[in-house]
Each structure stands twice: as structure tokens, then as C-alpha cells.
């Protein structure tokens, strides 16, 4: 009997462990904390999606700029190979390819900067583009007035 009483007393002293949801409900009765956590998770998810989207845009910009930058090298290289000008003028062919590579690099840099500003930093692009157009118009105006004299 004493053993049975001890077991019953022991079992009654054990509290059934509440689930995490029940524990959470005990401390957050009005649900404000849960709503804040859900909002935080939504903001974090949107930030991650925006970061992935920006990374995808940067990758596309890089690929397109590389393809555009390779055009001069491919055209000049194709002409050198098709006309076999390296046999008649190896120095001229090397110079032409060097100029094509430099032009391709400059074209890549220009396009990358243009696309980067246009698609990732639209506000800065509008400002810089507006200033460039105004400076261009001023330069054309100065050129036209000096030419008339």
C-alpha cells in the first residue's frame, strides 16, 4: 500500500509537459509577439528574394556586357583568320587583335556601367543621364556658335 501511495504521489507530482505552442500561448496571450515575429520573417524573406533578384540581374548584365564586348574581337579575329593576314603581316594582325581586345574591353566597361546604373540604380542613372544630356547640349551649342563666327 505504501508503494502504491508513493507511485500515485509521484505521478501526481509530475506535470505533463506542455507543448511549445502551449508554453508560447502562456507567455503571449494577446498574440502581439507572434505577429511581430511573423512580420519579421516576411521582411527577411522579401529581403532574401530581393537579394536573389539583384544577383540574377547582375549576372545577366555581366553576361550581356561580355557578349557585346566580345563582338570586336570575334569580328577582327574572324577577318584575320579568313584572310590569313597573319601570314602576310603578323605584326599588323597582332596590332589589329590588340586594338580589338582594347576596344572590346572599353565596350564591355561602358555597357556594364550603363546597364548596371540603368537596371540596378535607376535613380542615379536618371540623374547622371540628365546631366550628360545637358552637358552634351551645351557643348553642341558652343560648337555651333563658334563655327558660325
Secondary structure, DSSP 8 states (H G I E B T S, - for coil): -HHHHHHHHHHHHS-----HHHHHHHH-SSSHHHHHHHHHHHHHHHHHHHHHHHHHHHHHHHHHHHHHHHHHHHHHHHHHHHHTHHHH-HHHHHHHHHHHHHHHHHHHHHHHHHHHHHHH-HHHHHHHHHHHHHHHHHHHHHHHHHHH-
